[in-house]
Amino acid sequence: MTSSSSSSTTTPSPKRLLFDRRYGWVLDEWKEPSQEALAGGRGMFCIVPLAKAVVEKASESINFVASSTLNVLERPDTLSPKVV
């Protein structure tokens, strides 16, 4: 009886044709979520924008430190114990 019940339950087709209002007819591929989680994702990110953002933030930090240092060197009284 178990063999007949296991054969009656079929797995869904991994690919199906769907209609999306934005894209029209698309062929959607279904993947097992547990397998995708173990695979490390689909790599839907790009290293170039991430590297650009890191470089921009580092540049902003360096510019801030440099300008603050110049302000203190030009006006040493801004760092006096009375002001701080």
N, C-alpha and C positions, 0 to 999 in steps of 0.2 A: 504494500500500500504506500510505503514511503517513496518508492521509485515513481509511482504514478503522480503523487502530489508534487514531487520535485520537478518532474518534467512538465507539469501544468503551469508552474510559475516560471515565466520567462523573464529574462533581464531585458530592460528597455534597450532599444536600438541606440548605439552610441551617437549616431548622427540623426538629426531630424530637420525638416524644412519648416522654418517659422517665418511669419510676416511681422516685420517691425515697421512702425510708422515712420521712423527716421530713415531707415536704410532699405526698406522694401523686403523682398524675399531673401533670407539668409539661411545658410546651412549651419546649424548650431551643433556643436560637438559636446556631448555630456561626458564628463570624466568623474571618476570616483573621488569624492572629497578627501578621503583618508590618503589615497595615493598622491593627490596633488599636494597635500600638506607635507608629506614626507619628501616630495620631490623638490621642495624649496621654492615653490611658486613658479610663475611663468616668466619671471624676469621683466616685468612691466615697469621698469624704471631705466633711466639713462644716466650714466655716470657723468656726462659732460655738464648738465645743469647743476648737478650736486657739487661737482668740483668748482664750478663757477661761483656758486653761492658761498662755499667755504672760503674761496680766495677773496671775494668781496667783503665778507665779514672780517677776515683777518686784516685786510687793507683798512677797513673802517677803524678797527681796534688800534692798529699801528698809528694811524693819523690822529686819533683821539689822544693817545699817550704822548705823541710828539707835540701836539698843540698844547696840551696841559703842561708838559715840561717846559716849553718855551714861555708860557704864561708865568710859571713860577720863577724861571730864570730872569725874566724881565721885571717882575714885581715880587721880590722875595718876601715882602710883608704879607702877601696873601697866604703864606704858609706859616706865619708866626703863631706861637701858642695862643695868643689872644684871640685870633680869628678862628682857629680850629677849636 
